[in-house]
Amino acid sequence: MFKLDNYNVGRHAEFMVVSFLDVFGWKSSLAPGSRGLFDIKSAKSNRKICTQVKYRTKPDYPFDSINDQKADMLNHSRRCACVPILAFITRMGDLLHTNQYSRHHEYKFLIMNRDNRLAWIQVGQDHIMQLINIRTGGILDTNDLA
């Protein structure tokens, strides 16, 4: 029987990220037992990304949760020549009931802000995610993944 605890919720979130990256041709591996600085390491051509996944039930910005690890993450990313990513996953809730966001005209799983820039990515039926470059604090666009 599947036990719904923090580990399994977090591991499921990691699989959602890997599935999304797979769509863009990234080959990913999960850290064993969700141990280590990064949960996912991915490669495509000569590019690498290292991803820390954070799941929250509410869309509270999770950067505070990595503050104590940020310096180590940045050092690691320089050593291994990867882009350090924070994958923030949360429940969609009433997000689309505001006039602040709209769906991309062609790719309905992409949620755009008022400036028509990528704000969220729908993963699964009721979850959304942002991929945030830890180095710059900016949200990755799908062009960054192509």
N, C-alpha and C positions, 0 to 999 in steps of 0.2 A: 504494500500500500504506500502511496506517495505521501510523505510527511511534509506539511506546509510550515516550514520554519524559515528563518532568515537566510540560511545557507541555500536552501532550495529555491526560494524566491530570487535571490541574487544570481544563482546559477542559471535559472530560466532567463533572467534579464541578459546575462552574458550570451546565451544562445540566440536571443533576439538580435543582438548586435552582430554576432558572427553571420547570421542569416542575411542581414541587411548588407554587410560588407561583401558577402559572397555574390550578391546581385551585381556588384560593381567589379567583380573579378579578383577580389582580394582573397588570398589563401591565409587562413587564420589558424592559430592554435591557442587553446585555453591553458592557463596556468593550472597545474595539478592542484586540486582541492582549493582553488581560489586563494592560493598563497602567493606572496610576492608583491612587488610594487605595482605591477600591471597584471590585469586579469587576462588580457588578450594581446597576442603579438601577431601582426599581420604583415604580409608582403605582397607587392605587385610590381613586376619589372624590377627596377632598382630602387624602389621606394619602400619604406617601412613605417608602420605606425604601431605604437604601443598604447593600449587603451585600458584605463581604469573605469569600471562600470559602477555607477551609483544608482540605486533604485530608491525612490521616495514615493509614498502614497499621495503626498501633496506636492504641487509644483514649486516647492521652496528651492531656491538656487543652491546647489550642493557644494559650491566652491569652498565654503568654510570647512567641510568635512575632509578636504585634502590639504589644508594649509600646513599641517605638520609634516606632510610628505612631499610637498611641492618642490622644495630644493632638491631632494633625492630624485624625484621624477625628472626634473630638468637636467641634473647631472647625468642620470642614466641615458636620457635621450641624446645628449651630446656624445657620450661614449659609444652608443650603438647606432648613431646616425638615424634615429627614428623621430617621428613627430609625436609628441606626447598628447594624448587625447583623453578627455573626460567624456564618457558617454553617460548622459543624464537621462534616466527613464522614469516616467511618472504616469499616472492614470490621466486619461484625456479629460474627464469630467466635463465641465461646461465651457471649456475653452473656445469652442467654435460657435458658441451662442453669443459671443461678443462681436462687434464690428471691427475688432482689431486684427482679425485673421481671416484668410480665405484659402480655399483649395487651389492648387496649381491647376491651370486649365487643361493640361494634358495628363499629368501624373497626380492623380487624386490623393495619393498617400503623402504628398508634400504639402505642408501648411505654410503659407506665405504671410508675411506681415504687410502693413499698409504700404511700405515702400517696394513691395513685390520681391522681397528678399526672403530666402529660406529662414523660417523661424523654428519649425518643428517637423519631425518625420513621424508619420504614424507607423507603428510596428504592432502588428496584431490588431485585434478588433477594438480594443479600448485603451491602448497605451501609445504614448508619444515619446520621442527622444530628441535630444540635441547632442550633436558631436561638437565638443568645444576644444579648441587648441589650447592646451594648458600654458604654452609659452606666450601666446598673444591674447588669450581671453576671448577670441572671436569664434563665432559659430562657423563650422565648416559648411561649405556649400557642396552640392553634388558635383560641381566641377572639380573640387579638391580631391574627390574620390575616383573620378573617371580615369 
